[in-house]
Amino acid sequence: MKAELAKDLSAENIWVKEPSAENIWVKEPSAESAWVKESSAKVPCLNAPWAKKPPTRAPLLKATLAAFSDPPSDPEAFGSEIKVLTGLLEEHGCRASGDLLPSRCTEEDCLYSPILAAGRFNRDENLRNADFVFDVSGGNLCNLALPAIDFQKLGASSAVWFGYSDLTAMLNAILARAGKASILYQTLNLIRGADGNRVREFFGFLSSSDPENRLVSPRGTFLCGDVMAGELVGGNIRCFLKLAGTGYMPSCRGRILLLEQLHGSVPLLLSMLAQLDQLGILKEISGLVLGSFTELESRGVDIFHHVARFAPRDLPVFKTGEIGHGVNARAAVIGGRYLVKGDMAAFAGWPG
């Protein structure tokens, strides 16, 4: 690890041991979230929020590693992963600090670490003005941070958030309260087994050098219908439903809902689908994207069979195995515009 990188990391942090513009989209008056492309060229990611900054001295990009969900169960192993990840990011021109990772704390303080991280984010303008916040946690605790985050400051910041699983709650809250898009992706997958293509897609997306946006454009198959368009919401089904009845749940009207799940039984799945139905969400969305339901599908469960019991018959449904908890999963832009047609859910641009 380079000495200068180590200086950027919190001294108290126990987890880090060492140091084209021609693409025009217009909204159809007859469909609230349907977008029609007027150019055959791919939408470049040069219009990404971090690409709007003027050039700076190398390294060009700055990131903050964060844990707004559960603290690591194995701090030593986690620290080793963070060391490897920060090295990989720096090799690709992205300097990362661990300022929003858990510091030395008592067991109870660690359980409330998402709230502490939110306070640090609110106070430190440098953290808010990083290009990215890469959250590398998961579990159950993310919604503890939601009342503690200053969403006005977050909305005014330049940072684009990455996270997955339990961070579904944070990413959708960012859309609802700050009007900003964020990325459903576990950055640690880069060192946990993602193949070379996925690693290249990730850094191509960050550097705005991949006009096809392959990282955030998963492939799949339509199970019902043949096209859908709109802004994307959702993510992990259990963690998305944490937001029900709160001010952190984004509107689903006219939007595409993405659902995926790691663990769980069929009764649990049915109870969550019933909740989505009773909230009226399945009747107001423009389409449904089903990612991986890892444990259930490994047992041969047909997810669509159960979804069809709750979803309207004319609701377009697209199935992809490229979004979920697998280490080689692709990413999705929560709040981003998507056109789902043929065998691809194509990222079509940032909101606004």
ZAMARGU-932706 format. One record per residue (C-alpha): x, y, z; residue number from 1; residue in three letters. Coordinates in steps of 0.05 Angstrom, whole numbers. Layout:
BEGIN
<site c1="X" c2="Y" c3="Z" k="NUM" r="Ala"/>
...
This chain:
BEGIN
<site c1="0" c2="0" c3="0" k="1" r="Met"/>
<site c1="28" c2="68" c3="-18" k="2" r="Lys"/>
<site c1="47" c2="112" c3="40" k="3" r="Ala"/>
<site c1="9" c2="172" c3="15" k="4" r="Glu"/>
<site c1="-55" c2="130" c3="11" k="5" r="Leu"/>
<site c1="-47" c2="108" c3="83" k="6" r="Ala"/>
<site c1="-44" c2="181" c3="105" k="7" r="Lys"/>
<site c1="-114" c2="192" c3="78" k="8" r="Asp"/>
<site c1="-144" c2="138" c3="122" k="9" r="Leu"/>
<site c1="-171" c2="151" c3="191" k="10" r="Ser"/>
<site c1="-118" c2="139" c3="244" k="11" r="Ala"/>
<site c1="-169" c2="106" c3="289" k="12" r="Glu"/>
<site c1="-196" c2="60" c3="235" k="13" r="Asn"/>
<site c1="-185" c2="-12" c3="256" k="14" r="Ile"/>
<site c1="-208" c2="-42" c3="190" k="15" r="Trp"/>
<site c1="-152" c2="-12" c3="148" k="16" r="Val"/>
<site c1="-86" c2="-36" c3="174" k="17" r="Lys"/>
<site c1="-42" c2="0" c3="123" k="18" r="Glu"/>
<site c1="-34" c2="49" c3="92" k="19" r="Pro"/>
<site c1="-456" c2="238" c3="-533" k="20" r="Ser"/>
<site c1="-490" c2="299" c3="-529" k="21" r="Ala"/>
<site c1="-531" c2="280" c3="-592" k="22" r="Glu"/>
<site c1="-574" c2="232" c3="-553" k="23" r="Asn"/>
<site c1="-640" c2="265" c3="-537" k="24" r="Ile"/>
<site c1="-694" c2="234" c3="-495" k="25" r="Trp"/>
<site c1="-764" c2="262" c3="-493" k="26" r="Val"/>
<site c1="-821" c2="244" c3="-447" k="27" r="Lys"/>
<site c1="-883" c2="215" c3="-479" k="28" r="Glu"/>
<site c1="-945" c2="255" c3="-458" k="29" r="Pro"/>
<site c1="-985" c2="191" c3="-453" k="30" r="Ser"/>
<site c1="-938" c2="155" c3="-406" k="31" r="Ala"/>
<site c1="-912" c2="187" c3="-343" k="32" r="Glu"/>
<site c1="-845" c2="153" c3="-342" k="33" r="Ser"/>
<site c1="-837" c2="127" c3="-413" k="34" r="Ala"/>
<site c1="-778" c2="155" c3="-451" k="35" r="Trp"/>
<site c1="-770" c2="154" c3="-526" k="36" r="Val"/>
<site c1="-701" c2="154" c3="-557" k="37" r="Lys"/>
<site c1="-691" c2="201" c3="-616" k="38" r="Glu"/>
<site c1="-621" c2="177" c3="-633" k="39" r="Ser"/>
<site c1="-596" c2="108" c3="-650" k="40" r="Ser"/>
<site c1="-530" c2="120" c3="-615" k="41" r="Ala"/>
<site c1="-518" c2="95" c3="-545" k="42" r="Lys"/>
<site c1="-525" c2="145" c3="-488" k="43" r="Val"/>
<site c1="-454" c2="159" c3="-464" k="44" r="Pro"/>
<site c1="-439" c2="161" c3="-390" k="45" r="Cys"/>
<site c1="-402" c2="227" c3="-403" k="46" r="Leu"/>
<site c1="-464" c2="260" c3="-374" k="47" r="Asn"/>
<site c1="-453" c2="224" c3="-308" k="48" r="Ala"/>
<site c1="-451" c2="270" c3="-248" k="49" r="Pro"/>
<site c1="-377" c2="259" c3="-235" k="50" r="Trp"/>
<site c1="-359" c2="271" c3="-307" k="51" r="Ala"/>
<site c1="-382" c2="344" c3="-303" k="52" r="Lys"/>
<site c1="-323" c2="365" c3="-260" k="53" r="Lys"/>
<site c1="-265" c2="402" c3="-294" k="54" r="Pro"/>
<site c1="-201" c2="361" c3="-300" k="55" r="Pro"/>
<site c1="-158" c2="358" c3="-237" k="56" r="Thr"/>
<site c1="-89" c2="332" c3="-222" k="57" r="Arg"/>
<site c1="-81" c2="256" c3="-221" k="58" r="Ala"/>
<site c1="-111" c2="215" c3="-192" k="59" r="Pro"/>
<site c1="-173" c2="243" c3="-225" k="60" r="Leu"/>
<site c1="-226" c2="212" c3="-181" k="61" r="Leu"/>
<site c1="-237" c2="210" c3="-105" k="62" r="Lys"/>
<site c1="-278" c2="160" c3="-66" k="63" r="Ala"/>
<site c1="-299" c2="148" c3="5" k="64" r="Thr"/>
<site c1="-308" c2="77" c3="30" k="65" r="Leu"/>
<site c1="-367" c2="72" c3="77" k="66" r="Ala"/>
<site c1="-407" c2="23" c3="120" k="67" r="Ala"/>
<site c1="-478" c2="49" c3="131" k="68" r="Phe"/>
<site c1="-503" c2="-21" c3="149" k="69" r="Ser"/>
<site c1="-476" c2="-75" c3="195" k="70" r="Asp"/>
<site c1="-404" c2="-72" c3="220" k="71" r="Pro"/>
<site c1="-360" c2="-129" c3="194" k="72" r="Pro"/>
<site c1="-366" c2="-195" c3="231" k="73" r="Ser"/>
<site c1="-292" c2="-210" c3="218" k="74" r="Asp"/>
<site c1="-254" c2="-144" c3="223" k="75" r="Pro"/>
<site c1="-187" c2="-175" c3="205" k="76" r="Glu"/>
<site c1="-212" c2="-207" c3="140" k="77" r="Ala"/>
<site c1="-251" c2="-144" c3="124" k="78" r="Phe"/>
<site c1="-189" c2="-101" c3="135" k="79" r="Gly"/>
<site c1="-150" c2="-145" c3="86" k="80" r="Ser"/>
<site c1="-205" c2="-136" c3="34" k="81" r="Glu"/>
<site c1="-205" c2="-61" c3="43" k="82" r="Ile"/>
<site c1="-130" c2="-59" c3="33" k="83" r="Lys"/>
<site c1="-135" c2="-97" c3="-33" k="84" r="Val"/>
<site c1="-195" c2="-56" c3="-57" k="85" r="Leu"/>
<site c1="-162" c2="11" c3="-43" k="86" r="Thr"/>
<site c1="-101" c2="-12" c3="-81" k="87" r="Gly"/>
<site c1="-142" c2="-34" c3="-141" k="88" r="Leu"/>
<site c1="-181" c2="31" c3="-142" k="89" r="Leu"/>
<site c1="-117" c2="72" c3="-140" k="90" r="Glu"/>
<site c1="-87" c2="32" c3="-197" k="91" r="Glu"/>
<site c1="-146" c2="55" c3="-238" k="92" r="His"/>
<site c1="-141" c2="128" c3="-219" k="93" r="Gly"/>
<site c1="-190" c2="130" c3="-161" k="94" r="Cys"/>
<site c1="-161" c2="148" c3="-93" k="95" r="Arg"/>
<site c1="-202" c2="120" c3="-35" k="96" r="Ala"/>
<site c1="-204" c2="137" c3="38" k="97" r="Ser"/>
<site c1="-237" c2="97" c3="94" k="98" r="Gly"/>
<site c1="-266" c2="156" c3="131" k="99" r="Asp"/>
<site c1="-337" c2="128" c3="135" k="100" r="Leu"/>
<site c1="-317" c2="58" c3="157" k="101" r="Leu"/>
<site c1="-328" c2="39" c3="230" k="102" r="Pro"/>
<site c1="-275" c2="64" c3="279" k="103" r="Ser"/>
<site c1="-254" c2="32" c3="344" k="104" r="Arg"/>
<site c1="-316" c2="27" c3="386" k="105" r="Cys"/>
<site c1="-352" c2="-13" c3="439" k="106" r="Thr"/>
<site c1="-399" c2="-69" c3="417" k="107" r="Glu"/>
<site c1="-460" c2="-25" c3="427" k="108" r="Glu"/>
<site c1="-429" c2="34" c3="391" k="109" r="Asp"/>
<site c1="-413" c2="-12" c3="332" k="110" r="Cys"/>
<site c1="-487" c2="-30" c3="328" k="111" r="Leu"/>
<site c1="-502" c2="44" c3="321" k="112" r="Tyr"/>
<site c1="-445" c2="56" c3="273" k="113" r="Ser"/>
<site c1="-491" c2="76" c3="214" k="114" r="Pro"/>
<site c1="-515" c2="136" c3="255" k="115" r="Ile"/>
<site c1="-443" c2="155" c3="272" k="116" r="Leu"/>
<site c1="-424" c2="150" c3="198" k="117" r="Ala"/>
<site c1="-483" c2="194" c3="180" k="118" r="Ala"/>
<site c1="-459" c2="247" c3="229" k="119" r="Gly"/>
<site c1="-389" c2="246" c3="199" k="120" r="Arg"/>
<site c1="-417" c2="253" c3="129" k="121" r="Phe"/>
<site c1="-460" c2="313" c3="150" k="122" r="Asn"/>
<site c1="-401" c2="349" c3="183" k="123" r="Arg"/>
<site c1="-346" c2="337" c3="132" k="124" r="Asp"/>
<site c1="-354" c2="374" c3="66" k="125" r="Glu"/>
<site c1="-294" c2="337" c3="37" k="126" r="Asn"/>
<site c1="-330" c2="271" c3="45" k="127" r="Leu"/>
<site c1="-392" c2="298" c3="12" k="128" r="Arg"/>
<site c1="-352" c2="325" c3="-46" k="129" r="Asn"/>
<site c1="-317" c2="261" c3="-64" k="130" r="Ala"/>
<site c1="-337" c2="234" c3="-132" k="131" r="Asp"/>
<site c1="-363" c2="169" c3="-101" k="132" r="Phe"/>
<site c1="-385" c2="138" c3="-36" k="133" r="Val"/>
<site c1="-372" c2="63" c3="-42" k="134" r="Phe"/>
<site c1="-412" c2="29" c3="14" k="135" r="Asp"/>
<site c1="-382" c2="-39" c3="26" k="136" r="Val"/>
<site c1="-429" c2="-64" c3="80" k="137" r="Ser"/>
<site c1="-494" c2="-102" c3="84" k="138" r="Gly"/>
<site c1="-541" c2="-134" c3="133" k="139" r="Gly"/>
<site c1="-597" c2="-101" c3="171" k="140" r="Asn"/>
<site c1="-578" c2="-33" c3="201" k="141" r="Leu"/>
<site c1="-580" c2="15" c3="143" k="142" r="Cys"/>
<site c1="-647" c2="46" c3="159" k="143" r="Asn"/>
<site c1="-618" c2="70" c3="226" k="144" r="Leu"/>
<site c1="-579" c2="121" c3="186" k="145" r="Ala"/>
<site c1="-637" c2="150" c3="148" k="146" r="Leu"/>
<site c1="-662" c2="200" c3="200" k="147" r="Pro"/>
<site c1="-590" c2="220" c3="215" k="148" r="Ala"/>
<site c1="-570" c2="237" c3="144" k="149" r="Ile"/>
<site c1="-577" c2="309" c3="122" k="150" r="Asp"/>
<site c1="-610" c2="297" c3="54" k="151" r="Phe"/>
<site c1="-606" c2="370" c3="36" k="152" r="Gln"/>
<site c1="-530" c2="368" c3="42" k="153" r="Lys"/>
<site c1="-528" c2="301" c3="7" k="154" r="Leu"/>
<site c1="-569" c2="328" c3="-51" k="155" r="Gly"/>
<site c1="-522" c2="387" c3="-58" k="156" r="Ala"/>
<site c1="-460" c2="343" c3="-56" k="157" r="Ser"/>
<site c1="-424" c2="315" c3="-116" k="158" r="Ser"/>
<site c1="-418" c2="244" c3="-89" k="159" r="Ala"/>
<site c1="-452" c2="187" c3="-125" k="160" r="Val"/>
<site c1="-468" c2="130" c3="-78" k="161" r="Trp"/>
<site c1="-456" c2="56" c3="-91" k="162" r="Phe"/>
<site c1="-483" c2="1" c3="-47" k="163" r="Gly"/>
<site c1="-526" c2="-62" c3="-50" k="164" r="Tyr"/>
<site c1="-570" c2="-108" c3="-9" k="165" r="Ser"/>
<site c1="-588" c2="-70" c3="55" k="166" r="Asp"/>
<site c1="-564" c2="-6" c3="23" k="167" r="Leu"/>
<site c1="-627" c2="-11" c3="-21" k="168" r="Thr"/>
<site c1="-659" c2="29" c3="35" k="169" r="Ala"/>
<site c1="-608" c2="85" c3="30" k="170" r="Met"/>
<site c1="-606" c2="87" c3="-46" k="171" r="Leu"/>
<site c1="-681" c2="93" c3="-53" k="172" r="Asn"/>
<site c1="-684" c2="144" c3="4" k="173" r="Ala"/>
<site c1="-632" c2="186" c3="-34" k="174" r="Ile"/>
<site c1="-678" c2="186" c3="-94" k="175" r="Leu"/>
<site c1="-739" c2="203" c3="-53" k="176" r="Ala"/>
<site c1="-708" c2="257" c3="-9" k="177" r="Arg"/>
<site c1="-651" c2="285" c3="-52" k="178" r="Ala"/>
<site c1="-675" c2="270" c3="-122" k="179" r="Gly"/>
<site c1="-609" c2="237" c3="-140" k="180" r="Lys"/>
<site c1="-593" c2="172" c3="-174" k="181" r="Ala"/>
<site c1="-545" c2="121" c3="-143" k="182" r="Ser"/>
<site c1="-516" c2="54" c3="-161" k="183" r="Ile"/>
<site c1="-539" c2="-14" c3="-136" k="184" r="Leu"/>
<site c1="-472" c2="-50" c3="-134" k="185" r="Tyr"/>
<site c1="-425" c2="-81" c3="-83" k="186" r="Gln"/>
<site c1="-356" c2="-53" c3="-99" k="187" r="Thr"/>
<site c1="-321" c2="-108" c3="-60" k="188" r="Leu"/>
<site c1="-344" c2="-156" c3="-115" k="189" r="Asn"/>
<site c1="-286" c2="-129" c3="-155" k="190" r="Leu"/>
<site c1="-238" c2="-168" c3="-110" k="191" r="Ile"/>
<site c1="-286" c2="-224" c3="-90" k="192" r="Arg"/>
<site c1="-288" c2="-260" c3="-156" k="193" r="Gly"/>
<site c1="-316" c2="-214" c3="-209" k="194" r="Ala"/>
<site c1="-287" c2="-234" c3="-277" k="195" r="Asp"/>
<site c1="-242" c2="-189" c3="-318" k="196" r="Gly"/>
<site c1="-299" c2="-165" c3="-362" k="197" r="Asn"/>
<site c1="-339" c2="-140" c3="-303" k="198" r="Arg"/>
<site c1="-278" c2="-105" c3="-273" k="199" r="Val"/>
<site c1="-266" c2="-70" c3="-340" k="200" r="Arg"/>
<site c1="-339" c2="-51" c3="-344" k="201" r="Glu"/>
<site c1="-336" c2="-21" c3="-274" k="202" r="Phe"/>
<site c1="-277" c2="23" c3="-288" k="203" r="Phe"/>
<site c1="-303" c2="40" c3="-357" k="204" r="Gly"/>
<site c1="-366" c2="65" c3="-324" k="205" r="Phe"/>
<site c1="-327" c2="106" c3="-273" k="206" r="Leu"/>
<site c1="-282" c2="137" c3="-326" k="207" r="Ser"/>
<site c1="-341" c2="151" c3="-373" k="208" r="Ser"/>
<site c1="-304" c2="113" c3="-427" k="209" r="Ser"/>
<site c1="-357" c2="59" c3="-441" k="210" r="Asp"/>
<site c1="-411" c2="89" c3="-486" k="211" r="Pro"/>
<site c1="-452" c2="26" c3="-480" k="212" r="Glu"/>
<site c1="-456" c2="30" c3="-404" k="213" r="Asn"/>
<site c1="-450" c2="-45" c3="-400" k="214" r="Arg"/>
<site c1="-440" c2="-47" c3="-324" k="215" r="Leu"/>
<site c1="-511" c2="-20" c3="-313" k="216" r="Val"/>
<site c1="-546" c2="-52" c3="-373" k="217" r="Ser"/>
<site c1="-563" c2="-125" c3="-354" k="218" r="Pro"/>
<site c1="-588" c2="-176" c3="-403" k="219" r="Arg"/>
<site c1="-647" c2="-221" c3="-393" k="220" r="Gly"/>
<site c1="-714" c2="-247" c3="-420" k="221" r="Thr"/>
<site c1="-785" c2="-221" c3="-420" k="222" r="Phe"/>
<site c1="-833" c2="-266" c3="-383" k="223" r="Leu"/>
<site c1="-893" c2="-221" c3="-398" k="224" r="Cys"/>
<site c1="-898" c2="-164" c3="-449" k="225" r="Gly"/>
<site c1="-841" c2="-141" c3="-493" k="226" r="Asp"/>
<site c1="-822" c2="-70" c3="-473" k="227" r="Val"/>
<site c1="-820" c2="-23" c3="-413" k="228" r="Met"/>
<site c1="-791" c2="45" c3="-400" k="229" r="Ala"/>
<site c1="-782" c2="91" c3="-341" k="230" r="Gly"/>
<site c1="-740" c2="108" c3="-281" k="231" r="Glu"/>
<site c1="-716" c2="49" c3="-238" k="232" r="Leu"/>
<site c1="-732" c2="40" c3="-165" k="233" r="Val"/>
<site c1="-725" c2="-18" c3="-116" k="234" r="Gly"/>
<site c1="-669" c2="-69" c3="-106" k="235" r="Gly"/>
<site c1="-670" c2="-120" c3="-50" k="236" r="Asn"/>
<site c1="-744" c2="-134" c3="-37" k="237" r="Ile"/>
<site c1="-738" c2="-140" c3="39" k="238" r="Arg"/>
<site c1="-697" c2="-77" c3="47" k="239" r="Cys"/>
<site c1="-740" c2="-38" c3="-2" k="240" r="Phe"/>
<site c1="-802" c2="-54" c3="40" k="241" r="Leu"/>
<site c1="-768" c2="-26" c3="102" k="242" r="Lys"/>
<site c1="-786" c2="42" c3="72" k="243" r="Leu"/>
<site c1="-861" c2="28" c3="67" k="244" r="Ala"/>
<site c1="-901" c2="80" c3="105" k="245" r="Gly"/>
<site c1="-841" c2="126" c3="114" k="246" r="Thr"/>
<site c1="-820" c2="191" c3="80" k="247" r="Gly"/>
<site c1="-761" c2="154" c3="49" k="248" r="Tyr"/>
<site c1="-801" c2="111" c3="1" k="249" r="Met"/>
<site c1="-797" c2="139" c3="-70" k="250" r="Pro"/>
<site c1="-858" c2="144" c3="-113" k="251" r="Ser"/>
<site c1="-867" c2="81" c3="-156" k="252" r="Cys"/>
<site c1="-919" c2="110" c3="-202" k="253" r="Arg"/>
<site c1="-899" c2="100" c3="-275" k="254" r="Gly"/>
<site c1="-831" c2="73" c3="-255" k="255" r="Arg"/>
<site c1="-798" c2="5" c3="-264" k="256" r="Ile"/>
<site c1="-791" c2="-36" c3="-201" k="257" r="Leu"/>
<site c1="-730" c2="-80" c3="-192" k="258" r="Leu"/>
<site c1="-733" c2="-137" c3="-142" k="259" r="Leu"/>
<site c1="-680" c2="-188" c3="-120" k="260" r="Glu"/>
<site c1="-667" c2="-230" c3="-57" k="261" r="Gln"/>
<site c1="-610" c2="-271" c3="-27" k="262" r="Leu"/>
<site c1="-641" c2="-313" c3="28" k="263" r="His"/>
<site c1="-712" c2="-331" c3="44" k="264" r="Gly"/>
<site c1="-768" c2="-382" c3="40" k="265" r="Ser"/>
<site c1="-829" c2="-384" c3="-5" k="266" r="Val"/>
<site c1="-875" c2="-361" c3="52" k="267" r="Pro"/>
<site c1="-829" c2="-301" c3="63" k="268" r="Leu"/>
<site c1="-831" c2="-284" c3="-11" k="269" r="Leu"/>
<site c1="-906" c2="-289" c3="-13" k="270" r="Leu"/>
<site c1="-914" c2="-244" c3="47" k="271" r="Ser"/>
<site c1="-870" c2="-191" c3="14" k="272" r="Met"/>
<site c1="-906" c2="-196" c3="-52" k="273" r="Leu"/>
<site c1="-972" c2="-189" c3="-15" k="274" r="Ala"/>
<site c1="-946" c2="-126" c3="19" k="275" r="Gln"/>
<site c1="-926" c2="-96" c3="-48" k="276" r="Leu"/>
<site c1="-995" c2="-112" c3="-74" k="277" r="Asp"/>
<site c1="-1030" c2="-83" c3="-13" k="278" r="Gln"/>
<site c1="-989" c2="-19" c3="-19" k="279" r="Leu"/>
<site c1="-1015" c2="-12" c3="-90" k="280" r="Gly"/>
<site c1="-945" c2="-13" c3="-119" k="281" r="Ile"/>
<site c1="-955" c2="-70" c3="-168" k="282" r="Leu"/>
<site c1="-1014" c2="-34" c3="-199" k="283" r="Lys"/>
<site c1="-978" c2="33" c3="-209" k="284" r="Glu"/>
<site c1="-911" c2="12" c3="-237" k="285" r="Ile"/>
<site c1="-896" c2="11" c3="-312" k="286" r="Ser"/>
<site c1="-858" c2="-55" c3="-309" k="287" r="Gly"/>
<site c1="-824" c2="-105" c3="-263" k="288" r="Leu"/>
<site c1="-752" c2="-130" c3="-268" k="289" r="Val"/>
<site c1="-737" c2="-193" c3="-229" k="290" r="Leu"/>
<site c1="-664" c2="-203" c3="-211" k="291" r="Gly"/>
<site c1="-634" c2="-265" c3="-177" k="292" r="Ser"/>
<site c1="-671" c2="-297" c3="-119" k="293" r="Phe"/>
<site c1="-610" c2="-336" c3="-100" k="294" r="Thr"/>
<site c1="-632" c2="-386" c3="-47" k="295" r="Glu"/>
<site c1="-701" c2="-399" c3="-76" k="296" r="Leu"/>
<site c1="-677" c2="-408" c3="-147" k="297" r="Glu"/>
<site c1="-622" c2="-455" c3="-124" k="298" r="Ser"/>
<site c1="-679" c2="-499" c3="-98" k="299" r="Arg"/>
<site c1="-716" c2="-495" c3="-165" k="300" r="Gly"/>
<site c1="-770" c2="-446" c3="-143" k="301" r="Val"/>
<site c1="-804" c2="-410" c3="-201" k="302" r="Asp"/>
<site c1="-806" c2="-338" c3="-178" k="303" r="Ile"/>
<site c1="-851" c2="-315" c3="-234" k="304" r="Phe"/>
<site c1="-904" c2="-367" c3="-217" k="305" r="His"/>
<site c1="-913" c2="-332" c3="-149" k="306" r="His"/>
<site c1="-905" c2="-261" c3="-176" k="307" r="Val"/>
<site c1="-961" c2="-275" c3="-227" k="308" r="Ala"/>
<site c1="-1009" c2="-288" c3="-170" k="309" r="Arg"/>
<site c1="-1003" c2="-215" c3="-148" k="310" r="Phe"/>
<site c1="-983" c2="-174" c3="-209" k="311" r="Ala"/>
<site c1="-1033" c2="-148" c3="-260" k="312" r="Pro"/>
<site c1="-1038" c2="-193" c3="-321" k="313" r="Arg"/>
<site c1="-1015" c2="-138" c3="-369" k="314" r="Asp"/>
<site c1="-954" c2="-117" c3="-327" k="315" r="Leu"/>
<site c1="-890" c2="-126" c3="-367" k="316" r="Pro"/>
<site c1="-841" c2="-172" c3="-329" k="317" r="Val"/>
<site c1="-768" c2="-180" c3="-347" k="318" r="Phe"/>
<site c1="-723" c2="-233" c3="-315" k="319" r="Lys"/>
<site c1="-647" c2="-224" c3="-309" k="320" r="Thr"/>
<site c1="-596" c2="-266" c3="-273" k="321" r="Gly"/>
<site c1="-546" c2="-209" c3="-277" k="322" r="Glu"/>
<site c1="-573" c2="-168" c3="-219" k="323" r="Ile"/>
<site c1="-568" c2="-195" c3="-148" k="324" r="Gly"/>
<site c1="-519" c2="-220" c3="-96" k="325" r="His"/>
<site c1="-472" c2="-259" c3="-142" k="326" r="Gly"/>
<site c1="-400" c2="-235" c3="-143" k="327" r="Val"/>
<site c1="-404" c2="-226" c3="-219" k="328" r="Asn"/>
<site c1="-469" c2="-188" c3="-218" k="329" r="Ala"/>
<site c1="-479" c2="-125" c3="-259" k="330" r="Arg"/>
<site c1="-503" c2="-59" c3="-229" k="331" r="Ala"/>
<site c1="-567" c2="-19" c3="-235" k="332" r="Ala"/>
<site c1="-578" c2="56" c3="-230" k="333" r="Val"/>
<site c1="-632" c2="70" c3="-178" k="334" r="Ile"/>
<site c1="-667" c2="132" c3="-205" k="335" r="Gly"/>
<site c1="-636" c2="123" c3="-274" k="336" r="Gly"/>
<site c1="-678" c2="120" c3="-338" k="337" r="Arg"/>
<site c1="-683" c2="51" c3="-370" k="338" r="Tyr"/>
<site c1="-710" c2="24" c3="-436" k="339" r="Leu"/>
<site c1="-722" c2="-50" c3="-430" k="340" r="Val"/>
<site c1="-731" c2="-82" c3="-498" k="341" r="Lys"/>
<site c1="-710" c2="-147" c3="-530" k="342" r="Gly"/>
<site c1="-659" c2="-181" c3="-485" k="343" r="Asp"/>
<site c1="-631" c2="-119" c3="-450" k="344" r="Met"/>
<site c1="-650" c2="-70" c3="-396" k="345" r="Ala"/>
<site c1="-611" c2="-12" c3="-426" k="346" r="Ala"/>
<site c1="-590" c2="46" c3="-382" k="347" r="Phe"/>
<site c1="-615" c2="108" c3="-418" k="348" r="Ala"/>
<site c1="-593" c2="167" c3="-377" k="349" r="Gly"/>
<site c1="-592" c2="202" c3="-310" k="350" r="Trp"/>
<site c1="-654" c2="234" c3="-280" k="351" r="Pro"/>
<site c1="-671" c2="306" c3="-292" k="352" r="Gly"/>
